[in-house]
């Protein structure tokens, strides 16, 4: 008999808590990436929830840019913003050509296309069974918490009369 019995309430509660936390984190990451895309003027930004369809990722974030230079600038911005919060991408591909840049954050994969490349590959059609996640208007872009600075002032000698 297995030590992790299905009626063991402690095991079930821990498993449920861990899965909920992972889902919230990946969704927050996907929305932060989407917000960063919008901050850099990306076009037609979409967040797709693909977790029920594949084990590769939980979310795909797709956006378009008008030029190769803009795709690279958006990718650099996303990398910089999420790196400041401690989320570094596992891999970044396509920055040399700039037609299709892919940022892999593990549970979230971001695709930044030039408009003509996006129409050609049509990932939205490939993942048409995925649920489209609405990007709230008030989702803040990820910001790093500022470090507290300690100011040390030298004591001045005072004369006492």
KACOR-V976555 format. One line per field, one symbol per residue. phi: phi as a letter, one per 20 degrees, with the letter a starting at -180 (. if undefined). A space follows every 10 residues. Layout:
phi=???
//
This chain:
phi=.ffdffefff ffffffffff ffffffffff fffffffffe mfdlfcdded gfdbdfbecd dcbdcebfff ffffffffgf ffffendeff bccnffenfb dddddneccd dddfgfffff elffffdfef feefeffeff ffceffffed dddffefded d
//
